[in-house]
Amino acid sequence: VQLQASGGGLVQPGGSLRLSCAASGFIFNVKALHWYRQAPGKQRELVAYITLGGDTNYTDSVKGRFTISRDNAKSTVYLQMNSLNPEDAAVYYCNVNIRFVDYWGQGTQVTVSS
């Protein structure tokens, strides 16, 4: 199982980024996919997930600003992040759980600063 995250970077407050996570090594379209983030000194938190049927769920702090989506043909999950603020700065990780084992991408850094 491999998860390759990309799309992070430096953005000003109020700006947008789109993260991508390309997956391989498992049957993509039968698994829920997750985005987590971890800021310095804080625990890793679940930001959003999308089920195999396309249902989505978000942590309260990002509702209305972030959108998770998936392209099963490309085995890729996305996280569109709008109206970013400094509290969103973190390393973002994609995740899949297969047979009770968590697999993680390498993380992509999001920095929000003017």
Rosetta blueprint (number, residue, H / E / L):
1 V L
2 Q E
3 L E
4 Q E
5 A E
6 S E
7 G L
8 G L
9 G E
10 L E
11 V E
12 Q L
13 P L
14 G L
15 G L
16 S L
17 L E
18 R E
19 L E
20 S E
21 C E
22 A E
23 A E
24 S E
25 G L
26 F L
27 I L
28 F H
29 N H
30 V H
31 K L
32 A L
33 L E
34 H E
35 W E
36 Y E
37 R E
38 Q E
39 A L
40 P L
41 G L
42 K L
43 Q L
44 R L
45 E E
46 L E
47 V E
48 A E
49 Y E
50 I E
51 T L
52 L L
53 G L
54 G L
55 D L
56 T E
57 N E
58 Y E
59 T L
60 D H
61 S H
62 V H
63 K L
64 G L
65 R L
66 F E
67 T E
68 I E
69 S E
70 R E
71 D E
72 N L
73 A L
74 K L
75 S L
76 T E
77 V E
78 Y E
79 L E
80 Q E
81 M E
82 N L
83 S L
84 L L
85 N L
86 P H
87 E H
88 D H
89 A L
90 A E
91 V E
92 Y E
93 Y E
94 C E
95 N E
96 V E
97 N E
98 I E
99 R L
100 F L
101 V E
102 D E
103 Y E
104 W E
105 G L
106 Q L
107 G L
108 T E
109 Q E
110 V E
111 T E
112 V E
113 S L
114 S L
